[in-house]
Amino acid sequence: MTIDSRQVAAGMLDAVPFARTLGFEFVEVAPDADGGVRAVVRLPDSPATHNHVGGPHAGAMFTLGETASGAVVLAAFGHLLDRATPLAVRADIAYRKLAMGPVRATARLGRAAAEVIAELDAGQRPEFPVRVEIATEEGKPTSEMTVVWTLRPN
């Protein structure tokens, strides 16, 4: 699988203006070791996104994770946009430790892309998880998130 990370980043920033508003930086969008897709998106440290204790606001961290998951979906299934629309179905996040400073969300496709595409080809509306870890720049995990996506046939 070949992924143009700059194209995915530009597509996400065009389609989701809120990601631009929060200043997200797309660090990496690449094939993962298991044949899946991985995306890493960074939220810089900014007083505009701080909470009452000086770290990134929970809403900004949620949006960071959801955006990273969307980059995975676009990278894995962007070639299907003429026949299916990706939509987030639900999300679950657990804030485990206080985050301070910049944070990064690393998202990974939770099912084989070929399985998802086979369901779409069979006329189904597939659902699939994208798992996200949010960590400090030093790599200390602060949050875990799962976003379940679907491909709605057009």
C-alpha positions in Angstrom: 0.0 0.0 0.0 1.3 3.4 -1.0 0.2 6.4 1.0 0.8 10.1 0.1 0.9 11.5 3.7 0.9 15.1 2.4 -2.2 14.4 0.4 -3.9 12.9 3.4 -2.9 15.8 5.6 -4.1 18.4 3.1 -7.4 16.5 2.6 -8.0 16.4 6.3 -7.3 20.0 6.8 -9.5 21.0 3.9 -12.4 18.7 5.0 -12.1 19.5 8.7 -11.5 23.2 9.2 -11.6 22.7 13.0 -8.3 20.7 12.7 -6.7 23.9 11.3 -8.3 26.0 14.0 -6.6 23.9 16.7 -3.3 23.9 14.8 -2.9 20.2 14.3 0.3 19.0 12.6 0.3 15.7 10.6 3.5 14.0 11.6 3.1 10.8 9.8 0.5 8.8 7.8 2.0 5.4 6.7 1.4 1.7 6.3 1.7 -0.1 9.6 3.7 -3.2 10.2 0.7 -5.5 10.1 -0.6 -4.3 6.7 -2.8 -1.7 8.3 -2.5 2.1 8.4 -1.0 4.3 11.1 -1.4 8.1 11.5 0.4 10.4 14.0 -1.1 13.9 14.6 0.3 16.5 17.0 -1.4 19.2 19.0 1.2 21.9 19.8 1.2 23.5 23.2 -0.9 26.7 23.1 -2.7 28.7 25.8 -5.6 28.8 23.4 -6.2 25.1 23.9 -5.4 24.9 27.6 -7.8 23.8 30.3 -8.0 25.1 33.9 -4.7 23.3 35.0 -2.6 24.5 32.0 -2.6 21.3 29.9 -4.5 20.5 26.7 -8.3 20.7 27.1 -10.1 17.4 27.0 -12.1 18.6 24.0 -8.9 19.4 22.1 -7.5 16.0 23.0 -10.7 14.3 21.8 -10.6 16.2 18.6 -7.0 15.3 18.1 -7.7 11.6 18.5 -10.8 11.7 16.2 -8.7 13.6 13.6 -5.9 11.0 13.7 -8.5 8.3 13.3 -10.0 10.1 10.3 -6.5 10.3 8.7 -6.3 6.5 9.0 -9.7 6.2 7.4 -8.8 8.5 4.6 -5.5 6.8 4.0 -7.1 3.3 4.0 -10.3 4.0 2.2 -9.9 7.3 0.3 -9.9 5.5 -3.0 -13.5 4.5 -2.3 -14.9 8.1 -1.8 -16.7 7.9 -5.1 -18.9 5.1 -3.8 -18.8 5.4 0.0 -18.8 8.2 2.6 -16.8 7.6 5.8 -18.7 8.6 9.0 -17.7 8.3 12.6 -20.4 6.2 14.4 -19.3 6.5 18.0 -16.2 7.2 20.1 -15.0 6.2 23.5 -12.1 8.0 25.3 -10.4 7.4 28.6 -8.3 10.2 30.1 -5.7 8.3 32.1 -3.1 10.8 33.2 -2.7 14.6 33.1 -1.2 15.8 29.9 1.0 18.8 29.8 2.7 20.4 26.8 2.3 19.2 23.2 0.6 15.8 22.7 0.5 13.3 19.9 -2.3 10.9 18.8 -1.2 7.7 17.2 -4.1 6.0 15.4 -4.2 2.5 13.9 -6.8 0.7 11.8 -8.5 -2.0 14.0 -9.6 -4.3 11.2 -8.0 -5.4 7.9 -8.9 -3.0 5.2 -9.6 -5.9 2.8 -12.3 -7.2 5.2 -14.0 -3.8 5.3 -13.9 -3.4 1.5 -15.2 -6.9 1.0 -18.3 -6.1 3.2 -18.8 -2.9 1.2 -18.5 -4.8 -2.0 -21.2 -7.2 -0.7 -23.6 -4.3 -0.3 -23.1 -4.0 3.5 -22.4 -0.9 5.5 -19.2 -2.0 7.3 -18.1 -0.8 10.8 -14.6 -0.9 12.0 -12.6 0.5 14.9 -9.7 2.8 14.9 -7.7 2.7 18.1 -5.9 5.8 19.2 -3.2 6.4 21.9 -2.6 10.0 23.0 0.8 10.6 24.6 3.1 13.4 25.6 6.1 14.3 23.3 8.2 12.1 25.6 5.9 9.2 24.8 4.1 8.9 28.1 0.5 7.7 27.4 -2.2 10.0 28.7 -5.4 8.9 27.0 -6.8 6.0 25.0 -9.6 6.3 22.5 -11.5 4.1 20.1 -13.5 5.6 17.2 -15.8 3.3 15.3 -16.3 4.3 11.7 -18.5 3.1 8.9 -18.5 3.4 5.2 -21.9 4.5 4.1 -22.6 3.4 0.5 -23.4 6.5 -1.7 
